[in-house]
Amino acid sequence: MIQVDKNNLRRDEKGRPIAADGYPLTGLASVAEVVAATGLSRSQIYAMIQRGDLATKRFGRSVRVPWQLLRDDGILGDAVAG
């Protein structure tokens, strides 16, 4: 878990607190946001979801991925490092 100084938080345009790596600490990412953050293709993301490699939350037909899960699973770290 990332330690956060609550007095000195940066926020994105949606008001979510931002970590030092530039990605939100909380909230849900759309598939398009995951693609932009990781550099993986849209089809790769959907394949990961279908295999169960990436947990999601569904709201009707809309699919969202928790930012914290991307960080915990190392998906953001791999993409940022690579």
Rosetta blueprint (number, residue, H / E / L):
1 M L
2 I L
3 Q L
4 V L
5 D L
6 K H
7 N H
8 N H
9 L L
10 R E
11 R E
12 D L
13 E L
14 K L
15 G L
16 R L
17 P E
18 I E
19 A L
20 A L
21 D L
22 G L
23 Y L
24 P E
25 L L
26 T L
27 G L
28 L E
29 A E
30 S E
31 V H
32 A H
33 E H
34 V H
35 V H
36 A H
37 A H
38 T H
39 G L
40 L L
41 S L
42 R H
43 S H
44 Q H
45 I H
46 Y H
47 A H
48 M H
49 I H
50 Q H
51 R H
52 G L
53 D L
54 L L
55 A L
56 T L
57 K E
58 R E
59 F E
60 G L
61 R L
62 S E
63 V E
64 R E
65 V E
66 P E
67 W H
68 Q H
69 L H
70 L H
71 R H
72 D H
73 D L
74 G L
75 I H
76 L H
77 G H
78 D H
79 A H
80 V H
81 A H
82 G L
